[in-house]
Amino acid sequence: MNTYNGEFLSRDDLTKLGVVTAGPDVRVHKSVVIINPEALALGDHIRVDPFCILSATGGIRIGNYVHISAHATLIGEGGIEVGDFANISHGAKIFSAADKGRGYLVGAMVPTETRQVTRAPVRLMNHAAVCAGAVIMPGVTLEEGSVAGALSYIRKDLPAWTIWFGNPARYLRRRERDDVLRRAEGIARQDSAERGTADPGSPWRN
Ligand SMILES: CC(C)(COP(=O)(O)OP(=O)(O)OC[C@H]1O[C@@H](n2cnc3c(N)ncnc32)[C@H](O)[C@@H]1OP(=O)(O)O)[C@@H](O)C(=O)NCCC(=O)NCCS
């Protein structure tokens, strides 16, 4: 199957840019904007699709088996960590820095002293998912296996293995932890068998 404009940067291309990569199966579409590539660390089995923005000014670390879909934005000024098997869907926006703006100016084109910016790390733990169009604010942790539904606005931590949606976000249901983990272990085991190595785990977090 042919794809027009379907070119991805390889691991070698990324290494030349200064990106740290842990494994060979890493693809980042050529249209992706990477700011401060030296502070971007990618695990293995990663794909970043067209028109994403990875702004790693405060560091972005991504684990294994992570797909970042088209038009996702990661503003990493306060630091962003993405665990194994976590997922970031189309158009999701993850802010580890954001203007507060009450008595201050906002935006990058005014002097720093006239702004009040909240900077705090965002963490997506293993198996967390940010669905299409969701917005994650500075300091938030999506605990293991938690889900922010499409178009939701998340400004507080999400408990492990729970699903939330909306603005303000509200609880929907629990997620099946054991089933998810069993499936993920199968993939990691198969990968190790094919490569003939013990499962290396993720060097990037936890
Ligand atoms: C959060 C989510 C994963 C939950 O899925 P689910 O557990 O199957 O939930 P359901 O579809 O059974 O929805 C249950 C109820 O919550 C509502 N709901 C679920 N997610 C919602 C959302 N993001 N926004 C508004 N309402 C939502 C549904 O309308 C439904 O309401 P009803 O009972 O009154 O009909 C899913 O709704 C979602 O947001 N999916 C988007 C996934 C995505 O981004 N995909 C991108 C392409 S990969």
The ligand as a Gaussian input file, in Angstrom:
#p B3LYP/6-31G(d) Opt

LIG

0 1
 C      -13.886000       7.501000      27.511000
 C      -14.214000       6.345000      26.573000
 C      -12.944000       5.561000      26.254000
 C      -15.231000       5.476000      27.313000
 O      -15.687000       4.460000      26.484000
 P      -16.805000       3.460000      27.034000
 O      -16.415000       2.939000      28.371000
 O      -17.039000       2.448000      25.969000
 O      -18.073000       4.388000      27.261000
 P      -19.476000       4.361000      26.508000
 O      -19.263000       4.606000      25.043000
 O      -20.209000       3.134000      26.930000
 O      -20.190000       5.633000      27.101000
 C      -20.919000       5.622000      28.337000
 C      -21.623000       6.958000      28.497000
 O      -20.664000       7.994000      28.690000
 C      -20.750000       8.982000      27.655000
 N      -19.391000       9.325000      27.244000
 C      -18.338000       8.494000      27.165000
 N      -17.259000       9.152000      26.773000
 C      -17.618000      10.436000      26.585000
 C      -16.917000      11.602000      26.180000
 N      -15.615000      11.560000      25.901000
 N      -17.592000      12.757000      26.124000
 C      -18.929000      12.801000      26.437000
 N      -19.643000      11.725000      26.812000
 C      -18.992000      10.554000      26.887000
 C      -21.478000       8.285000      26.526000
 O      -22.158000       9.220000      25.715000
 C      -22.410000       7.378000      27.261000
 O      -23.515000       8.117000      27.715000
 P      -25.000000       7.432000      27.786000
 O      -24.853000       6.290000      28.754000
 O      -25.853000       8.540000      28.269000
 O      -25.292000       6.979000      26.399000
 C      -14.779000       6.808000      25.236000
 O      -16.045000       7.311000      25.368000
 C      -13.927000       7.854000      24.518000
 O      -13.789000       9.003000      24.876000
 N      -13.400000       7.365000      23.404000
 C      -12.557000       8.158000      22.547000
 C      -11.413000       7.295000      22.132000
 C      -10.517000       8.064000      21.184000
 O      -10.065000       9.153000      21.438000
 N      -10.277000       7.486000      20.064000
 C       -9.494000       8.170000      19.064000
 C       -9.241000       7.289000      17.929000
 S       -8.207000       5.943000      18.431000

